[in-house]
Amino acid sequence: MARRCTTRILNSRETYVCLRCQRSFVPVKGSDGKSIVQCVCPQGTFLNSTDSGGSSSSGICSDCPIGRWCPGGNPKARSANDNIGGASRGCNPAGSSGLTTKGRRSTRVNDCVASAGFVLPPTPGAAAVECPVSTYSPQLNRLKTCLPCQSGLVERPGFKEEGGVRGSKDEVCMVPPGRFWELNVVRDCPKGLYREGYVNTTDAAGISCLSCPEGWTTEKTSTGSRDKCSVLLPGRKVSSLAPGADSDSAGNGALAAQGVVAGDTTEACPLGFYFDGKESIYGCRRCPLGTLTKQTGSESVDDCLVPPGYYIQSADGGTTGQLAKCPNNISADGIAPASGFYRANWVAPSVVIDTDGRKGCTACGEGVLSRPTAQDERTDLESLQQDPANSDPYFGLVASSPFSCYILPGWGLTFDIVDFTKMRAIIPCPANTYGVAKETFGLTMSPCKSCTKNLKSEPGSTAFSDCTNPAGFGYTSEGANQCPDGFWAEKGSMSPCEQCPEGRYTEYIPGDGSYQSSLNSCKVKPGQGVYSAASTSNAWDPPQPTAAMNARPCPVGMFSPGEDSSVNETANPVCQQCLGFESTSEEGSTSCNVCKAGAGGAPGSCAACPYNTYQPGSAVFGDGRTCKSCPKSAFNHYIGDTFVSPGITFWTSMTSPYLCVPRYSQAASPAGHTLGLSDKVFVDVPSAASDTAACITACPADKCCVAEFYRESEYGPASCRHAILPPARPMAMVASVPDDTKPRLYYKLPPSEMIAAASVKSASVNATQSSSDGVGAVYTDTTAGNRTAVGTATGTGSSENAVKAKTMASGVFAICDMTDWQQLAADGWIGTSPNPMLVEEDRTVAEWDVLRVCNSEGSCHKSCVADASCWGFIYVPGKGFTLRTGEMMLGVRSFFVSPDPAQSPVTADGKSLADAAAYKTE
């Protein structure tokens, strides 16, 4: 209340004006904003008349209590009758509760808030609304609706009745039985789990459910009691019951009916049994048809399967039946090759029901065998092993995969040409291929592999090493190729072709090597024979000819007809010697087709060429069969015409024209001087003096004859004289000791084909050129009337216009017996003498042998042949040998006439005189 208040007129009104308000009051200002016109209780207080210090007419402004609100005095109060103190007002209407204020001095009705478990009324002044079950509201809230418990949380039954206040979710919202709290979400206990009682979300017991006893489950989720774990799980059985013990009873669903209590100890259904949880049985049911389960605790009849390697053997389509192993190696139709079977994987029995397994199991393929090799996966093996009736040799093994299928060594495996999803065996691999090396398991392609090019193998071969080269085919990295002609290869050698020894060949037939199969296939070509240089006797006729020996063309005179082409192996033929006078035309002949040198005639009737003929023995120089007459020799001279002499031989069977000599051989003139013959040995032949030809042809046919024809002038008288001697044999032919008792004349005869005739030359000639002017050189004199002489070989020169005599030696010397002149020789008129007047009177010295190289028949022969100036040599017993040369005298033409062997008489030893009357170079 105001103190010392007075009345004043303010704004035309009488107004109390107080100087100061009492404690707990607040002033009310006048219109001037300064004057205090009244004192009132402030908001949040009320005039508490009971608190006036004992005065009822006074009071103080007290704080508005909790649960009430006080608007305070009227701020427009002017008089004492105005409401200056205000009144306290309750938040709850009469008879209600649930509203309060947060503290004292509340000023408005809106300061009223709801207590825990209540919310504000729909309209101010109305009673508070109490929260229903499973809702809550906090203390001093201004909510218009209660907060519900989180989904799934509920209020425990009897909570309110037990004095509980719904002011906190922790007190109101509980996890109910059969549910649990997880990550701020209430979840149902799954089937097979349970949780009992209501628990707070903060309680550890509320965050999980408990499992039913092993083997048991609940009918549904959200199970709140262990007693509800009354459903037996599939695949389980009550341990106290034997497997299949109650499988014949339908079951009535009551545990007690089976003598079973929920929670009894359980165990998994054993192998071969199952429980699907759909029946009220507690001992599991046996699998049908002897099928097995892969593991214990099977929950469905679908778990009853046929193990790998088995099928259901049934005669009634599966009504009854039993497990049986897949068959091994039976024919699918009784005709086809035996085949094996296998079956992989665990399968339902309905797909493998069969009478014998040919359909229930998988065929390995036509001809492919099988054998149990894999571990048997039957789960009842232990009990079967203990069965005394078990006699299976492959116990514990089954054919359960393609790896139980196999083929034997030498077989192949390929796709069936009718059905490429199947395999078939190649039994056995055909020739020229090879199969597997050993028993090969699995259905992987193992085709028969072809041998490399041209290699051969037997059917059923097992390795490349069985592929070998056929006979006549050599092996290389690319295979076998037929050996070319002249090469061979043994069957199976696996080596390159080997060349036949020199001179041999093989019969080459394309594609057929049987004629080239070994060294013995190396035949000798026609015209060739086995040759062995190592042979100690005859290289052309080894004692034991073999195919390893070379063959060479048969030399001339030998032949070989070759070998039989129809025979595979060589006979190792040797060259055969032509018989008699037969021979061959060339090396490598297959028959004796000509006569040997020195013989003639048709093949098969060859005979020695007669005197005065020759046959060189080669078709190059003739036909090899015809004996040719010795060539004729023409001699020129300025006296008379050219004289042509027939050729003769001193032997039969001559092989060369170079052993033919002219019967009439022109000599240095006069020949007597040249040969050291005295005029006493010459006999005039007037009847033959008509010309040169008449003179020389008058000589006897069986004697040595020196004929000299002389004419002083071209038209002057002529004369002919002869010196005649019988022929003689060489000293060496008489006996083993040379016959040196007879004086002999040796005349050097030129070859018929190359005559060194006398010639006239106008220029001077040095006699020392006699051996260097060339063999057979002929000097023709163009100056008529010149008389010249033949210079000696030891001379140093001669006069101008000399005639030089040259001969080319044939190596043949006519030998004449000078026994009839032996006395003349002894007297020095024949050959040589210390007194040249006896032999060489009025003549140039004709004896020469300065180096004494002529001291025997052989050495004199050799020396005379070597020098063209030599016309021969003479032997006189007691005096020895001397070489003869001489001088040419104009007007005289001389010839040495040899005996004709064809007309000479035959001696007692069968030789003609002429045959023994010549000496030749050996």
Salt bridges, closest charged atoms under 4 A:
ASP63 OD1 - ARG105 NH1 2.53
ASP111 OD1 - ARG108 NH2 3.49
GLU130 OE2 - LYS160 NZ 2.68
GLU155 OE1 - ARG166 NE 2.64
GLU162 OE1 - ARG156 NH1 2.93
GLU182 OE1 - ARG187 NE 2.72
ASP188 OD1 - ARG179 NE 2.70
GLU214 OE2 - ARG236 NH2 3.17
GLU267 OE2 - LYS237 NZ 3.05
GLU279 OE1 - ARG285 NH2 2.85
ASP356 OD2 - ARG358 NE 2.84
ASP380 OD1 - ARG378 NE 2.82
ASP392 OD2 - LYS325 NZ 2.45
GLU439 OE1 - ARG371 NH2 2.82
GLU507 OE2 - LYS523 NZ 3.91
ASP679 OD1 - ARG721 NH2 3.18
ASP679 OD2 - ARG843 NH2 3.60
ASP702 OD2 - LYS703 NZ 3.30
GLU708 OE1 - ARG721 NH2 2.75
ASP739 OD2 - ARG744 NH2 3.50
ASP773 OD2 - LYS806 NZ 3.56
ASP817 OD2 - LYS742 NZ 3.65
GLU840 OE2 - ARG884 NH2 2.92
ASP849 OD2 - ARG852 NH1 3.73
ASP909 OD2 - ARG729 NH2 2.46
ASP915 OD2 - LYS911 NZ 3.92
